[in-house]
Amino acid sequence: MSSSVDKGQLEVGARTGKLADYYEGNYSQASYKVLKPAELTRYTQEKLTLMRNEVFARYGYTFSKNEKLRLYFTKKEWYQAEKVSLDLVLTPIEKKNLLTIQSGEAQATLAK
């Protein structure tokens, strides 16, 4: 059996699909694509905060110290809160993007 997977697609077993469809949430690109600082300038500080925390939410982070984020993600159908060590599950792309997003948040805050 021969199959072909195009660039930007993911093969899981016999099923193929776009990476964007594999990750849940509004900012799925933060988990599969290295983000450039220039790409983030169109987002507000609030949206960047959601983008950064959505990465954690996909792994079940509980947001026990931030009620606003806990309530926001609890409303998402895909979110399942569970205790998890994020250092063990975050991918290199996600770790890089988290730093880039944090920098974008700081710049957006200064621009206010």
N, C-alpha and C positions, 0 to 999 in steps of 0.2 A: 504494500500500500504506500503510495507516494502522496505527500501533501506539501503545500506551499503556504508559508506564513509571510504576509507582506509586512514591510516596515511599519512600526506603530501598532502591530497586532500581537496578541498573546495567544498561545495555544495551550489549552489545558485539556489533557486527554484527547478526545476526538473533536472537541469544540473549539472554534476560533472566534475571536471577537476583538473589537478595538479596546485598547487599554483604558480609555476614558469610560467605557461601559463596565469595566471590571471593578473600578473603585467607586464607592458610594460618596455622595455629597455634592456640594456646589463647587468645590475647588479641587476636584480629583487630580488635576494636573500637578499639584504639589507632591503627589506620591509617585509619579511615574516619569516626570520630565524635569530636567534641571531648569530652574527659573532664573531669568536674568533680571537684575535690578530694574532695568528700564521697563520690563513688562509689568512691574508692580506699581509704577507711578500712577496708573489709572485708578487704583483702588484707594479708598479712604482708610484711615487708621483702623476704624471699626471693622471694615471688611478684611483687612490684613490680619487682624486679631482672630477673626472667625476662620480665615484660611489656615492660619498656623495651628489653631486648636482643633480644627477638623482632622488634621493628620493624627493627632492624639486620639480623637474620638473614634476614628476608624479601628483603633486597637482596643477600644473599650475603656479608655481613661475615665475615671469617675468624677473628676472636677469637684471634689469634696470641698475645696477651699474657694470655689467661685460659683456662687448660686446662679448668677446670670447665665454663665456658660452651661452649667448643669441643666437648667431649665430649657435652654435653647436646644441642646443636643438630645435631651429626653424626648422632645417632640418629633425627632427624626425617626422615621420608620426603621431605618437600618441600624440605629445606634443600640448597642448592647453594653451597658456599664458592667465592667468587671475589673478586678484588680489585676494589673499586669505590669511587669517591669519593662518600661518603654525602651530602655537601653538595649534590651535583648531583641526587640522586634523591629525597631526603626531601620529602614534601609539606608545605605549611603546617600542615595538621592534625597530621601526625606530629611536626613540630618543636614545636608548642605542647604536644602531649601528652607529649613527652619531658621537657619542663621541669616539667609538672604531676606526672608520675610521679616524677621525681627529688625533687621537694619532698615527695611522699608517702613515698618511701623514707627521707628524712631524718627525717620525723615518726615513722615506724614504728620507726626505730632509737632515737630518743629515748624512745619509749614502752616500750622493753624494760626 
